[in-house]
Amino acid sequence: MLLLTLLACPAEQLGVALPQGGKAALAMEDFQRDVNLLTQSERRSGMPGFQLGREELQTRLVQMHLLPAFGKSYRGPATETEVNICGERTGASGQAVVIAALDQGKGAYQSAAPLAAMISLAKTYDSPQPPPYTLLFCRIPGADRSAWTQSPALPMDQTRAIFWLHDMGEGTLVLKREEGVPVQFDVHGATHDWFGSDQDSPDRMHYPTLITQTSTLRDAVDQVMED
């Protein structure tokens, strides 16, 4: 029984030494576990079990060795009804790059997949060498960007770029760049709008595609930090 229990636990909880940093850290089991977990739970205010859903997401950020982004808290000041949940990988510079997964609630492609990609992307930066810029990995409620700008962990003039993760897990990742300060990217990676349908299920997710898309996203974040 003990052996079965250990096999069911994430390696991060067992103190197992894992390969750190880089795309080699992207693992199929991480994506499968996170998409299933985040599809089954809710994080939107007022929904059944939303507090537990937020705790589960925050736990995953902690397991990625991210620091609290809001002082001592992973949760930013609440907007009217919602809250941002962010972890930080402290960089060599005072500026930041934000990876913001837009959380629509239940659903695999438009909520769980971008959140899972954000978590695994954070894992690729788990290295003794700090990134050139501070990296913020955030759950942002809904599709409203103002949820970030109303309560950012850093002032906007210290933010080098924001990647807004919309839908992921199908087709080719598309990054639409919007110039400005900061530069912003709309990130899409689903060719169909399955949201709210029976198709929007972890069982239909093509996980190799989600891994490839997250690898592409890592390349884009690296490029922004090198420019």
N, C-alpha and C positions, 0 to 999 in steps of 0.2 A: 504493500500500500504506500509506503514511504517513497519507493522508487517512482510509482505512478504520479504521486503528488509533485515530486521534483521535476518530472518530465513535463508536467502541465504548467510549470511556472516559467515566466520570462527569465532568461539568463541574467538580466540586469538585477533581478531580485535575489539571485542566488550567489552573487559575488563572483560569478564566473568571469575570468579575464577574456574579453572580447577584442577582436581586431579593432583598433581605433582609427577613425578618420578615413576620409577618401571614399570613393564610390564602392570600394570593396566592402564597406560596412552595410550597403543596401542588401537586405535579406528578405526573401519571399515570405518567411514566417512572420516577420514584423508587419508587413503590409496586410497579410491575411488577418492576423490577430487584431490590428488596429481598425481595419475597415469593418470587421464584424462587431467589435466592441462599440465603435462610434456610430454604427447604424442602429444598434439596438438601444442606445442611450439617447437621452435628450439633454440639451444644454440651454434651451431657450427659457427665459423667465416665465414662470407660471405653468409650465408643462409638467406632467407627472414625472417625478424623479429627476428634475433638472439639476438640483444641487449635487446629487450623486454623479450625474453625467459630467458636471464641471470638475468634481473631485477626480474622476477617472482620467480626464484629459490632463489636469494639472499633474497627476501622478506620472503620466507618461513624459511630461516635460522634465520633471525632476529626474526620472530614470535616464534621460538623455544628458544629464549633468548640466542642465541649464540653470542659471541663477535667476532669482526673482527680478523681473524687469521694473517693478514699481516699488523702489525702496526695498522693504522686506517682504513684499507681497507679489504673487504672480497675477493678481487681479487688479486691474486699473480702476479708477473712480468710475462708478456706474453712470451711464447716460440715463435717459428717462426710464427705461425698463430693462436695459441689458448691461453687460460687463465684458470688457476685453480680458483675455487670459494670455499672458505673454511670459516667455522665458528668454533669457539673454545669454549669449556667448560673447564675453567681453573681448574686444579687439584691441589692436595696437593704437588705433586712432579714436578720437572723441566723437567722430561721426558714425552713423549707423546705416545699415541696410535692413529693411523690414521685409520679412516674408509673412504675409497676412492671408490666412485661409479664411475665406468667407463662409460662415456656417449658417446654412439654411434650416438646420434642424435635422430630423431623420431623413435618410436617403443616402445611397451609396455614392453616386457619381458627383453630386453637387455639395455634399457636406463631408461624408466620411473619407472619401478619396483624397480631397485636397488637405484635410486635416492629417491623414496618415502620411501623405507626401511631406508635409511640413515637419512632422515628427522624425521621419527617416532622414530628411535633409539635415536636420539638426544633428543627427547621429554621424553624418559624414564629416561634420566639423568638430567632432569630439577628438581633439588632438592636443598634445602638450604645447604645440605652437599656436599662438593666438592668431585669428584671422586679421587681415589688414584693418578692417572696420568692425565695430561691434555689430553683431547679428541679433536681431530680435525676431523670434518665432511666435506668432500671435494668432489666436483665434479671435476673429472679428465677427460679431453677430450679423446675420442677414447679408444683404448685398449693398449696405449703405456705408460708403467710405467715411462719412462724417463720424461714424462710431469710433474711428481711429483718431481723426483730427480733433475731436472734442476732448480726448483724454490720452494724448500720446505719452509714451514713456520718455521720449526726447522731443525737444522743440523741433518743428518742421525744418527750421534752417540748419539743424544738425543732422538731418536725415538725407543721405546721399541718394537713396532709391527705395521705392516700395514695389514689391511684387504682389499683386492681388490675385490669389488663386481662386478661380471660380469653379469649374468642373474639370475632372480629370478621370483617366482610366480607360479611354477609348480613342483610337486614332492617333494622330500626330499632334504633339504639343505646339500650340501657337502662342507666341508672345507679341502682343501689340504694344509698342513703345509710345509713350506720350512725353514729349520734351517738357521741361520745366524744372522748378526747384521745389521738391526733389523730382527727378525723373521717375516716371511710373510705368509699370508694365501690367497690362491685363493678360492673365494667363488662362488659356482654355485648352482642355484636352479631352473633350467628348464630342462626338459627331452627332449625337442625338440628345434631345431633351427628354430624358426618361423620368424626370422628377415627378414624384407622386404616382407613378405607374408601377405595375408588377415587375417591369423590366429593371427598375431602380433597386437592385438587390445585390448583396455581396456575392451571391452564387453566380451572377452573370458578369462579375468583374473580371477583366482579363489582366491578371496581376503582372505578367511579364511586361505588358504595355505600361502599366503604372510605374514599374521600376524604371523602364526606359525613359518615361517622361520625367521622373524625378532626377535621373541622371542628366537629362538635358537642362533641367532647371538649375542643377548644381553648376553646369557650365556657364549658364547665363549670369548667375550670381557672382561667380568667379570673375567673369569678364567685366562686370560693373566695378568690382573692387580693384581690378587692374587698370582700368581706364584713368 
